[in-house]
């Protein structure tokens, strides 16, 4: 997401079994949003609900989901 919009999200990931292309590299750990191809993000639906201001406040948007 960008720096200003935040809210709840729903993610769907596929797990390709043992299809890690970095298996055996020192320090590598397979994980969601990691750097190997074992886990693939199929869907990421974000419901923008707040404006995140530069000073860190969350302001509700006028038409939230």
PQR file with spaces between the fields and no chain letter, atoms N, CA, C, O and H, PARSE charges and radii, in Angstrom:
ATOM       1  N    UNK     1       0.845   -1.184    0.000 -0.4000 1.5000
ATOM       2  CA   UNK     1       0.000    0.000    0.000 -0.0000 2.0000
ATOM       3  C    UNK     1       0.881    1.235    0.000  0.5500 1.7000
ATOM       4  O    UNK     1       2.076    1.158    0.289 -0.5500 1.4000
ATOM       5  N    UNK     2       0.306    2.336   -0.315 -0.4000 1.5000
ATOM       6  CA   UNK     2       1.038    3.589   -0.278 -0.0000 2.0000
ATOM       7  C    UNK     2       1.249    4.061    1.146  0.5500 1.7000
ATOM       8  O    UNK     2       0.887    3.367    2.096 -0.5500 1.4000
ATOM       9  H    UNK     2      -0.664    2.399   -0.549  0.4000 1.0000
ATOM      10  N    UNK     3       1.827    5.223    1.295 -0.4000 1.5000
ATOM      11  CA   UNK     3       2.145    5.739    2.623 -0.0000 2.0000
ATOM      12  C    UNK     3       0.938    6.298    3.356  0.5500 1.7000
ATOM      13  O    UNK     3       0.987    6.452    4.577 -0.5500 1.4000
ATOM      14  H    UNK     3       2.121    5.786    0.523  0.4000 1.0000
ATOM      15  N    UNK     4      -0.161    6.611    2.640 -0.4000 1.5000
ATOM      16  CA   UNK     4      -1.259    7.305    3.301 -0.0000 2.0000
ATOM      17  C    UNK     4      -2.514    6.477    3.519  0.5500 1.7000
ATOM      18  O    UNK     4      -3.268    6.791    4.439 -0.5500 1.4000
ATOM      19  H    UNK     4      -0.200    6.485    1.648  0.4000 1.0000
ATOM      20  N    UNK     5      -2.785    5.458    2.749 -0.4000 1.5000
ATOM      21  CA   UNK     5      -4.011    4.674    2.908 -0.0000 2.0000
ATOM      22  C    UNK     5      -3.767    3.408    3.690  0.5500 1.7000
ATOM      23  O    UNK     5      -2.848    2.652    3.377 -0.5500 1.4000
ATOM      24  H    UNK     5      -2.173    5.203    2.001  0.4000 1.0000
ATOM      25  N    UNK     6      -4.575    3.164    4.702 -0.4000 1.5000
ATOM      26  CA   UNK     6      -4.424    1.945    5.489 -0.0000 2.0000
ATOM      27  C    UNK     6      -5.791    1.369    5.813  0.5500 1.7000
ATOM      28  O    UNK     6      -6.792    2.085    5.773 -0.5500 1.4000
ATOM      29  H    UNK     6      -5.322    3.778    4.957  0.4000 1.0000
ATOM      30  N    UNK     7      -5.843    0.092    6.131 -0.4000 1.5000
ATOM      31  CA   UNK     7      -7.073   -0.568    6.513 -0.0000 2.0000
ATOM      32  C    UNK     7      -6.878   -2.061    6.520  0.5500 1.7000
ATOM      33  O    UNK     7      -5.784   -2.544    6.228 -0.5500 1.4000
ATOM      34  H    UNK     7      -5.030   -0.489    6.163  0.4000 1.0000
ATOM      35  N    UNK     8      -7.929   -2.812    6.852 -0.4000 1.5000
ATOM      36  CA   UNK     8      -7.826   -4.267    6.885 -0.0000 2.0000
ATOM      37  C    UNK     8      -7.621   -4.830    5.482  0.5500 1.7000
ATOM      38  O    UNK     8      -8.004   -4.208    4.491 -0.5500 1.4000
ATOM      39  H    UNK     8      -8.818   -2.419    7.090  0.4000 1.0000
ATOM      40  N    UNK     9      -7.013   -6.016    5.409 -0.4000 1.5000
ATOM      41  CA   UNK     9      -6.815   -6.642    4.110 -0.0000 2.0000
ATOM      42  C    UNK     9      -7.038   -8.144    4.205  0.5500 1.7000
ATOM      43  O    UNK     9      -7.081   -8.720    5.293 -0.5500 1.4000
ATOM      44  H    UNK     9      -6.702   -6.521    6.214  0.4000 1.0000
ATOM      45  N    UNK    10      -7.177   -8.756    3.049 -0.4000 1.5000
ATOM      46  CA   UNK    10      -7.365  -10.200    2.947 -0.0000 2.0000
ATOM      47  C    UNK    10      -6.364  -10.711    1.920  0.5500 1.7000
ATOM      48  O    UNK    10      -6.363  -10.241    0.782 -0.5500 1.4000
ATOM      49  H    UNK    10      -7.141   -8.289    2.166  0.4000 1.0000
ATOM      50  N    UNK    11      -5.519  -11.655    2.293 -0.4000 1.5000
ATOM      51  CA   UNK    11      -4.511  -12.187    1.386 -0.0000 2.0000
ATOM      52  C    UNK    11      -4.715  -13.681    1.189  0.5500 1.7000
ATOM      53  O    UNK    11      -5.091  -14.397    2.117 -0.5500 1.4000
ATOM      54  H    UNK    11      -5.521  -12.036    3.218  0.4000 1.0000
ATOM      55  N    UNK    12      -4.460  -14.143   -0.033 -0.4000 1.5000
ATOM      56  CA   UNK    12      -4.498  -15.568   -0.353 -0.0000 2.0000
ATOM      57  C    UNK    12      -3.131  -15.931   -0.932  0.5500 1.7000
ATOM      58  O    UNK    12      -2.659  -15.296   -1.875 -0.5500 1.4000
ATOM      59  H    UNK    12      -4.155  -13.561   -0.787  0.4000 1.0000
ATOM      60  N    UNK    13      -2.500  -16.961   -0.357 -0.4000 1.5000
ATOM      61  CA   UNK    13      -1.188  -17.419   -0.825 -0.0000 2.0000
ATOM      62  C    UNK    13      -1.273  -18.871   -1.269  0.5500 1.7000
ATOM      63  O    UNK    13      -2.016  -19.665   -0.693 -0.5500 1.4000
ATOM      64  H    UNK    13      -2.884  -17.477    0.409  0.4000 1.0000
ATOM      65  N    UNK    14      -0.510  -19.207   -2.295 -0.4000 1.5000
ATOM      66  CA   UNK    14      -0.370  -20.589   -2.737 -0.0000 2.0000
ATOM      67  C    UNK    14       0.960  -21.120   -2.218  0.5500 1.7000
ATOM      68  O    UNK    14       1.966  -20.412   -2.215 -0.5500 1.4000
ATOM      69  H    UNK    14       0.093  -18.561   -2.763  0.4000 1.0000
ATOM      70  N    UNK    15       0.950  -22.358   -1.785 -0.4000 1.5000
ATOM      71  CA   UNK    15       2.177  -23.016   -1.336 -0.0000 2.0000
ATOM      72  C    UNK    15       2.510  -24.083   -2.369  0.5500 1.7000
ATOM      73  O    UNK    15       1.730  -25.011   -2.586 -0.5500 1.4000
ATOM      74  H    UNK    15       0.132  -22.934   -1.788  0.4000 1.0000
ATOM      75  N    UNK    16       3.669  -23.950   -3.004 -0.4000 1.5000
ATOM      76  CA   UNK    16       4.091  -24.865   -4.049 -0.0000 2.0000
ATOM      77  C    UNK    16       4.932  -26.005   -3.489  0.5500 1.7000
ATOM      78  O    UNK    16       5.942  -26.377   -4.086 -0.5500 1.4000
ATOM      79  H    UNK    16       4.303  -23.197   -2.828  0.4000 1.0000
ATOM      80  N    UNK    17       4.536  -26.554   -2.373 -0.4000 1.5000
ATOM      81  CA   UNK    17       5.240  -27.695   -1.806 -0.0000 2.0000
ATOM      82  C    UNK    17       6.690  -27.393   -1.501  0.5500 1.7000
ATOM      83  O    UNK    17       6.991  -26.415   -0.817 -0.5500 1.4000
ATOM      84  H    UNK    17       3.716  -26.252   -1.889  0.4000 1.0000
ATOM      85  N    UNK    18       7.589  -28.219   -1.999 -0.4000 1.5000
ATOM      86  CA   UNK    18       9.019  -28.051   -1.752 -0.0000 2.0000
ATOM      87  C    UNK    18       9.714  -27.323   -2.902  0.5500 1.7000
ATOM      88  O    UNK    18      10.912  -27.516   -3.105 -0.5500 1.4000
ATOM      89  H    UNK    18       7.344  -29.013   -2.555  0.4000 1.0000
ATOM      90  N    UNK    19       8.998  -26.498   -3.655 -0.4000 1.5000
ATOM      91  CA   UNK    19       9.549  -25.844   -4.846 -0.0000 2.0000
ATOM      92  C    UNK    19      10.379  -24.614   -4.515  0.5500 1.7000
ATOM      93  O    UNK    19      10.244  -23.586   -5.179 -0.5500 1.4000
ATOM      94  H    UNK    19       8.024  -26.341   -3.490  0.4000 1.0000
ATOM      95  N    UNK    20      11.231  -24.696   -3.505 -0.4000 1.5000
ATOM      96  CA   UNK    20      12.066  -23.567   -3.120 -0.0000 2.0000
ATOM      97  C    UNK    20      13.282  -23.500   -4.042  0.5500 1.7000
ATOM      98  O    UNK    20      14.012  -24.480   -4.189 -0.5500 1.4000
ATOM      99  H    UNK    20      11.340  -25.531   -2.966  0.4000 1.0000
ATOM     100  N    UNK    21      13.494  -22.340   -4.659 -0.4000 1.5000
ATOM     101  CA   UNK    21      14.642  -22.171   -5.547 -0.0000 2.0000
ATOM     102  C    UNK    21      15.886  -21.683   -4.800  0.5500 1.7000
ATOM     103  O    UNK    21      16.927  -21.456   -5.417 -0.5500 1.4000
ATOM     104  H    UNK    21      12.901  -21.544   -4.539  0.4000 1.0000
ATOM     105  N    UNK    22      15.786  -21.521   -3.482 -0.4000 1.5000
ATOM     106  CA   UNK    22      16.935  -21.062   -2.692 -0.0000 2.0000
ATOM     107  C    UNK    22      17.304  -22.087   -1.616  0.5500 1.7000
ATOM     108  O    UNK    22      18.037  -21.777   -0.677 -0.5500 1.4000
ATOM     109  H    UNK    22      14.941  -21.706   -2.981  0.4000 1.0000
ATOM     110  N    UNK    23      16.795  -23.296   -1.762 -0.4000 1.5000
ATOM     111  CA   UNK    23      17.069  -24.359   -0.798 -0.0000 2.0000
ATOM     112  C    UNK    23      18.570  -24.600   -0.704  0.5500 1.7000
ATOM     113  O    UNK    23      19.244  -24.750   -1.723 -0.5500 1.4000
ATOM     114  H    UNK    23      16.199  -23.549   -2.525  0.4000 1.0000
ATOM     115  N    UNK    24      19.081  -24.637    0.496 -0.4000 1.5000
ATOM     116  CA   UNK    24      20.493  -24.873    0.715 -0.0000 2.0000
ATOM     117  C    UNK    24      21.325  -23.609    0.874  0.5500 1.7000
ATOM     118  O    UNK    24      22.489  -23.686    1.267 -0.5500 1.4000
ATOM     119  H    UNK    24      18.533  -24.516    1.323  0.4000 1.0000
ATOM     120  N    UNK    25      20.741  -22.427    0.572 -0.4000 1.5000
ATOM     121  CA   UNK    25      21.487  -21.178    0.770 -0.0000 2.0000
ATOM     122  C    UNK    25      21.562  -20.863    2.259  0.5500 1.7000
ATOM     123  O    UNK    25      20.551  -20.971    2.954 -0.5500 1.4000
ATOM     124  H    UNK    25      19.795  -22.364    0.253  0.4000 1.0000
ATOM     125  N    UNK    26      22.714  -20.482    2.762 -0.4000 1.5000
ATOM     126  CA   UNK    26      22.870  -20.177    4.186 -0.0000 2.0000
ATOM     127  C    UNK    26      21.921  -19.072    4.647  0.5500 1.7000
ATOM     128  O    UNK    26      21.833  -18.014    4.024 -0.5500 1.4000
ATOM     129  H    UNK    26      23.535  -20.395    2.198  0.4000 1.0000
ATOM     130  N    UNK    27      21.221  -19.331    5.739 -0.4000 1.5000
ATOM     131  CA   UNK    27      20.334  -18.345    6.338 -0.0000 2.0000
ATOM     132  C    UNK    27      18.970  -18.221    5.689  0.5500 1.7000
ATOM     133  O    UNK    27      18.120  -17.487    6.194 -0.5500 1.4000
ATOM     134  H    UNK    27      21.293  -20.190    6.245  0.4000 1.0000
ATOM     135  N    UNK    28      18.730  -18.927    4.570 -0.4000 1.5000
ATOM     136  CA   UNK    28      17.427  -18.806    3.900 -0.0000 2.0000
ATOM     137  C    UNK    28      16.339  -19.537    4.681  0.5500 1.7000
ATOM     138  O    UNK    28      16.538  -20.662    5.139 -0.5500 1.4000
ATOM     139  H    UNK    28      19.420  -19.523    4.160  0.4000 1.0000
ATOM     140  N    UNK    29      15.185  -18.883    4.826 -0.4000 1.5000
ATOM     141  CA   UNK    29      14.001  -19.483    5.441 -0.0000 2.0000
ATOM     142  C    UNK    29      12.830  -19.239    4.501  0.5500 1.7000
ATOM     143  O    UNK    29      12.543  -18.093    4.154 -0.5500 1.4000
ATOM     144  H    UNK    29      15.023  -17.969    4.454  0.4000 1.0000
ATOM     145  N    UNK    30      12.151  -20.305    4.087 -0.4000 1.5000
ATOM     146  CA   UNK    30      10.961  -20.145    3.252 -0.0000 2.0000
ATOM     147  C    UNK    30       9.864  -19.519    4.095  0.5500 1.7000
ATOM     148  O    UNK    30       9.585  -19.982    5.201 -0.5500 1.4000
ATOM     149  H    UNK    30      12.384  -21.236    4.369  0.4000 1.0000
ATOM     150  N    UNK    31       9.236  -18.458    3.571 -0.4000 1.5000
ATOM     151  CA   UNK    31       8.143  -17.810    4.297 -0.0000 2.0000
ATOM     152  C    UNK    31       7.298  -16.998    3.321  0.5500 1.7000
ATOM     153  O    UNK    31       7.747  -16.642    2.231 -0.5500 1.4000
ATOM     154  H    UNK    31       9.463  -18.082    2.672  0.4000 1.0000
ATOM     155  N    UNK    32       6.073  -16.716    3.733 -0.4000 1.5000
ATOM     156  CA   UNK    32       5.181  -15.876    2.954 -0.0000 2.0000
ATOM     157  C    UNK    32       5.831  -14.509    2.789  0.5500 1.7000
ATOM     158  O    UNK    32       6.384  -13.966    3.745 -0.5500 1.4000
ATOM     159  H    UNK    32       5.708  -17.005    4.618  0.4000 1.0000
ATOM     160  N    UNK    33       5.769  -13.955    1.595 -0.4000 1.5000
ATOM     161  CA   UNK    33       6.402  -12.685    1.232 -0.0000 2.0000
ATOM     162  C    UNK    33       7.918  -12.732    1.392  0.5500 1.7000
ATOM     163  O    UNK    33       8.560  -11.697    1.569 -0.5500 1.4000
ATOM     164  H    UNK    33       5.320  -14.397    0.818  0.4000 1.0000
ATOM     165  N    UNK    34       8.490  -13.938    1.329 -0.4000 1.5000
ATOM     166  CA   UNK    34       9.937  -14.096    1.397 -0.0000 2.0000
ATOM     167  C    UNK    34      10.558  -13.924    0.019  0.5500 1.7000
ATOM     168  O    UNK    34       9.945  -13.350   -0.881 -0.5500 1.4000
ATOM     169  H    UNK    34       7.968  -14.779    1.186  0.4000 1.0000
ATOM     170  N    UNK    35      11.777  -14.423   -0.140 -0.4000 1.5000
ATOM     171  CA   UNK    35      12.486  -14.198   -1.398 -0.0000 2.0000
ATOM     172  C    UNK    35      12.659  -15.461   -2.237  0.5500 1.7000
ATOM     173  O    UNK    35      13.498  -15.479   -3.138 -0.5500 1.4000
ATOM     174  H    UNK    35      12.275  -14.889    0.591  0.4000 1.0000
ATOM     175  N    UNK    36      11.894  -16.511   -1.971 -0.4000 1.5000
ATOM     176  CA   UNK    36      11.948  -17.697   -2.823 -0.0000 2.0000
ATOM     177  C    UNK    36      10.579  -17.911   -3.475  0.5500 1.7000
ATOM     178  O    UNK    36       9.630  -17.176   -3.199 -0.5500 1.4000
ATOM     179  H    UNK    36      11.213  -16.497   -1.240  0.4000 1.0000
ATOM     180  N    UNK    37      10.490  -18.913   -4.331 -0.4000 1.5000
ATOM     181  CA   UNK    37       9.247  -19.112   -5.074 -0.0000 2.0000
ATOM     182  C    UNK    37       8.323  -20.154   -4.452  0.5500 1.7000
ATOM     183  O    UNK    37       7.350  -20.558   -5.089 -0.5500 1.4000
ATOM     184  H    UNK    37      11.260  -19.510   -4.554  0.4000 1.0000
ATOM     185  N    UNK    38       8.594  -20.596   -3.237 -0.4000 1.5000
ATOM     186  CA   UNK    38       7.746  -21.606   -2.608 -0.0000 2.0000
ATOM     187  C    UNK    38       6.353  -21.072   -2.313  0.5500 1.7000
ATOM     188  O    UNK    38       5.367  -21.784   -2.506 -0.5500 1.4000
ATOM     189  H    UNK    38       9.384  -20.268   -2.720  0.4000 1.0000
ATOM     190  N    UNK    39       6.252  -19.821   -1.846 -0.4000 1.5000
ATOM     191  CA   UNK    39       4.966  -19.204   -1.543 -0.0000 2.0000
ATOM     192  C    UNK    39       4.691  -18.108   -2.574  0.5500 1.7000
ATOM     193  O    UNK    39       5.549  -17.259   -2.819 -0.5500 1.4000
ATOM     194  H    UNK    39       7.052  -19.242   -1.689  0.4000 1.0000
ATOM     195  N    UNK    40       3.516  -18.121   -3.170 -0.4000 1.5000
ATOM     196  CA   UNK    40       3.148  -17.118   -4.165 -0.0000 2.0000
ATOM     197  C    UNK    40       1.884  -16.411   -3.698  0.5500 1.7000
ATOM     198  O    UNK    40       0.898  -17.060   -3.349 -0.5500 1.4000
ATOM     199  H    UNK    40       2.819  -18.810   -2.971  0.4000 1.0000
ATOM     200  N    UNK    41       1.913  -15.077   -3.692 -0.4000 1.5000
ATOM     201  CA   UNK    41       0.727  -14.313   -3.317 -0.0000 2.0000
ATOM     202  C    UNK    41      -0.202  -14.244   -4.522  0.5500 1.7000
ATOM     203  O    UNK    41       0.166  -13.710   -5.569 -0.5500 1.4000
ATOM     204  H    UNK    41       2.714  -14.550   -3.976  0.4000 1.0000
ATOM     205  N    UNK    42      -1.408  -14.786   -4.370 -0.4000 1.5000
ATOM     206  CA   UNK    42      -2.377  -14.821   -5.444 -0.0000 2.0000
ATOM     207  C    UNK    42      -3.321  -13.620   -5.374  0.5500 1.7000
ATOM     208  O    UNK    42      -3.760  -13.111   -6.404 -0.5500 1.4000
ATOM     209  H    UNK    42      -1.706  -15.219   -3.519  0.4000 1.0000
ATOM     210  N    UNK    43      -3.628  -13.174   -4.164 -0.4000 1.5000
ATOM     211  CA   UNK    43      -4.641  -12.148   -3.983 -0.0000 2.0000
ATOM     212  C    UNK    43      -4.288  -11.292   -2.788  0.5500 1.7000
ATOM     213  O    UNK    43      -3.856  -11.807   -1.757 -0.5500 1.4000
ATOM     214  H    UNK    43      -3.271  -13.588   -3.327  0.4000 1.0000
ATOM     215  N    UNK    44      -4.468   -9.986   -2.917 -0.4000 1.5000
ATOM     216  CA   UNK    44      -4.300   -9.073   -1.799 -0.0000 2.0000
ATOM     217  C    UNK    44      -5.335   -7.973   -1.963  0.5500 1.7000
ATOM     218  O    UNK    44      -5.152   -7.051   -2.758 -0.5500 1.4000
ATOM     219  H    UNK    44      -4.819   -9.568   -3.755  0.4000 1.0000
ATOM     220  N    UNK    45      -6.407   -8.070   -1.219 -0.4000 1.5000
ATOM     221  CA   UNK    45      -7.502   -7.113   -1.301 -0.0000 2.0000
ATOM     222  C    UNK    45      -7.436   -6.225   -0.072  0.5500 1.7000
ATOM     223  O    UNK    45      -7.601   -6.703    1.050 -0.5500 1.4000
ATOM     224  H    UNK    45      -6.555   -8.819   -0.573  0.4000 1.0000
ATOM     225  N    UNK    46      -7.193   -4.927   -0.274 -0.4000 1.5000
ATOM     226  CA   UNK    46      -7.060   -3.979    0.834 -0.0000 2.0000
ATOM     227  C    UNK    46      -8.281   -3.077    0.865  0.5500 1.7000
ATOM     228  O    UNK    46      -8.663   -2.507   -0.157 -0.5500 1.4000
ATOM     229  H    UNK    46      -7.059   -4.538   -1.185  0.4000 1.0000
ATOM     230  N    UNK    47      -8.887   -2.947    2.022 -0.4000 1.5000
ATOM     231  CA   UNK    47     -10.036   -2.078    2.211 -0.0000 2.0000
ATOM     232  C    UNK    47      -9.545   -0.782    2.850  0.5500 1.7000
ATOM     233  O    UNK    47      -9.273   -0.738    4.050 -0.5500 1.4000
ATOM     234  H    UNK    47      -8.577   -3.410    2.853  0.4000 1.0000
ATOM     235  N    UNK    48      -9.435    0.266    2.046 -0.4000 1.5000
ATOM     236  CA   UNK    48      -8.936    1.545    2.551 -0.0000 2.0000
ATOM     237  C    UNK    48      -9.967    2.121    3.509  0.5500 1.7000
ATOM     238  O    UNK    48     -11.103    2.383    3.114 -0.5500 1.4000
ATOM     239  H    UNK    48      -9.656    0.230    1.071  0.4000 1.0000
ATOM     240  N    UNK    49      -9.586    2.317    4.746 -0.4000 1.5000
ATOM     241  CA   UNK    49     -10.489    2.770    5.789 -0.0000 2.0000
ATOM     242  C    UNK    49     -10.013    4.058    6.457  0.5500 1.7000
ATOM     243  O    UNK    49     -10.823    4.822    6.981 -0.5500 1.4000
ATOM     244  H    UNK    49      -8.663    2.105    5.067  0.4000 1.0000
ATOM     245  N    UNK    50      -8.704    4.299    6.440 -0.4000 1.5000
ATOM     246  CA   UNK    50      -8.133    5.458    7.129 -0.0000 2.0000
ATOM     247  C    UNK    50      -7.162    6.211    6.231  0.5500 1.7000
ATOM     248  O    UNK    50      -6.599    5.639    5.298 -0.5500 1.4000
ATOM     249  H    UNK    50      -8.046    3.678    6.014  0.4000 1.0000
ATOM     250  N    UNK    51      -6.970    7.478    6.510 -0.4000 1.5000
ATOM     251  CA   UNK    51      -5.881    8.257    5.953 -0.0000 2.0000
ATOM     252  C    UNK    51      -4.803    8.328    7.023  0.5500 1.7000
ATOM     253  O    UNK    51      -5.054    8.793    8.135 -0.5500 1.4000
ATOM     254  H    UNK    51      -7.427    7.944    7.268  0.4000 1.0000
ATOM     255  N    UNK    52      -3.616    7.871    6.690 -0.4000 1.5000
ATOM     256  CA   UNK    52      -2.500    7.860    7.634 -0.0000 2.0000
ATOM     257  C    UNK    52      -1.736    9.164    7.440  0.5500 1.7000
ATOM     258  O    UNK    52      -1.056    9.338    6.430 -0.5500 1.4000
ATOM     259  H    UNK    52      -3.412    7.493    5.787  0.4000 1.0000
ATOM     260  N    UNK    53      -1.841   10.066    8.384 -0.4000 1.5000
ATOM     261  CA   UNK    53      -1.217   11.380    8.251 -0.0000 2.0000
ATOM     262  C    UNK    53       0.288   11.302    8.480  0.5500 1.7000
ATOM     263  O    UNK    53       0.791   10.319    9.023 -0.5500 1.4000
ATOM     264  H    UNK    53      -2.394    9.925    9.205  0.4000 1.0000
ATOM     265  N    UNK    54       1.001   12.343    8.064 -0.4000 1.5000
ATOM     266  CA   UNK    54       2.462   12.378    8.190 -0.0000 2.0000
ATOM     267  C    UNK    54       2.913   12.291    9.643  0.5500 1.7000
ATOM     268  O    UNK    54       4.013   11.811    9.920 -0.5500 1.4000
ATOM     269  H    UNK    54       0.593   13.142    7.623  0.4000 1.0000
ATOM     270  N    UNK    55       2.076   12.749   10.577 -0.4000 1.5000
ATOM     271  CA   UNK    55       2.465   12.696   11.999 -0.0000 2.0000
ATOM     272  C    UNK    55       2.005   11.403   12.687  0.5500 1.7000
ATOM     273  O    UNK    55       2.114   11.279   13.907 -0.5500 1.4000
ATOM     274  H    UNK    55       1.183   13.139   10.352  0.4000 1.0000
ATOM     275  N    UNK    56       1.486   10.432   11.900 -0.4000 1.5000
ATOM     276  CA   UNK    56       1.165    9.120   12.446 -0.0000 2.0000
ATOM     277  C    UNK    56      -0.280    8.902   12.850  0.5500 1.7000
ATOM     278  O    UNK    56      -0.639    7.800   13.263 -0.5500 1.4000
ATOM     279  H    UNK    56       1.397   10.533   10.909  0.4000 1.0000
ATOM     280  N    UNK    57      -1.124    9.928   12.743 -0.4000 1.5000
ATOM     281  CA   UNK    57      -2.534    9.755   13.122 -0.0000 2.0000
ATOM     282  C    UNK    57      -3.301    8.999   12.034  0.5500 1.7000
ATOM     283  O    UNK    57      -2.961    9.076   10.853 -0.5500 1.4000
ATOM     284  H    UNK    57      -0.832   10.824   12.407  0.4000 1.0000
ATOM     285  N    UNK    58      -4.338    8.268   12.448 -0.4000 1.5000
ATOM     286  CA   UNK    58      -5.240    7.592   11.516 -0.0000 2.0000
ATOM     287  C    UNK    58      -6.564    8.345   11.544  0.5500 1.7000
ATOM     288  O    UNK    58      -7.247    8.382   12.567 -0.5500 1.4000
ATOM     289  H    UNK    58      -4.614    8.206   13.407  0.4000 1.0000
ATOM     290  N    UNK    59      -6.920    8.949   10.401 -0.4000 1.5000
ATOM     291  CA   UNK    59      -8.176    9.694   10.293 -0.0000 2.0000
ATOM     292  C    UNK    59      -9.154    8.857    9.482  0.5500 1.7000
ATOM     293  O    UNK    59      -8.842    8.485    8.351 -0.5500 1.4000
ATOM     294  H    UNK    59      -6.365    8.919    9.570  0.4000 1.0000
ATOM     295  N    UNK    60     -10.345    8.546   10.032 -0.4000 1.5000
ATOM     296  CA   UNK    60     -11.325    7.763    9.269 -0.0000 2.0000
ATOM     297  C    UNK    60     -11.726    8.499    7.990  0.5500 1.7000
ATOM     298  O    UNK    60     -11.926    9.714    7.992 -0.5500 1.4000
ATOM     299  H    UNK    60     -10.598    8.848   10.951  0.4000 1.0000
ATOM     300  N    UNK    61     -11.840    7.736    6.897 -0.4000 1.5000
ATOM     301  CA   UNK    61     -12.300    8.303    5.639 -0.0000 2.0000
ATOM     302  C    UNK    61     -13.813    8.504    5.702  0.5500 1.7000
ATOM     303  O    UNK    61     -14.487    7.782    6.437 -0.5500 1.4000
ATOM     304  H    UNK    61     -11.678    6.749    6.896  0.4000 1.0000
ATOM     305  N    UNK    62     -14.371    9.462    4.952 -0.4000 1.5000
ATOM     306  CA   UNK    62     -15.800    9.730    5.026 -0.0000 2.0000
ATOM     307  C    UNK    62     -16.670    8.588    4.531  0.5500 1.7000
ATOM     308  O    UNK    62     -17.813    8.468    4.970 -0.5500 1.4000
ATOM     309  H    UNK    62     -13.824   10.048    4.355  0.4000 1.0000
ATOM     310  N    UNK    63     -16.178    7.752    3.640 -0.4000 1.5000
ATOM     311  CA   UNK    63     -16.965    6.632    3.091 -0.0000 2.0000
ATOM     312  C    UNK    63     -16.186    5.340    3.264  0.5500 1.7000
ATOM     313  O    UNK    63     -15.662    4.805    2.287 -0.5500 1.4000
ATOM     314  H    UNK    63     -15.249    7.850    3.283  0.4000 1.0000
ATOM     315  N    UNK    64     -16.099    4.829    4.475 -0.4000 1.5000
ATOM     316  CA   UNK    64     -15.353    3.591    4.738 -0.0000 2.0000
ATOM     317  C    UNK    64     -16.158    2.385    4.278  0.5500 1.7000
ATOM     318  O    UNK    64     -17.375    2.465    4.107 -0.5500 1.4000
ATOM     319  H    UNK    64     -16.524    5.264    5.269  0.4000 1.0000
ATOM     320  N    UNK    65     -15.470    1.272    4.081 -0.4000 1.5000
ATOM     321  CA   UNK    65     -16.123    0.022    3.648 -0.0000 2.0000
ATOM     322  C    UNK    65     -17.023   -0.508    4.742  0.5500 1.7000
ATOM     323  O    UNK    65     -17.658   -1.548    4.570 -0.5500 1.4000
ATOM     324  H    UNK    65     -14.482    1.207    4.221  0.4000 1.0000
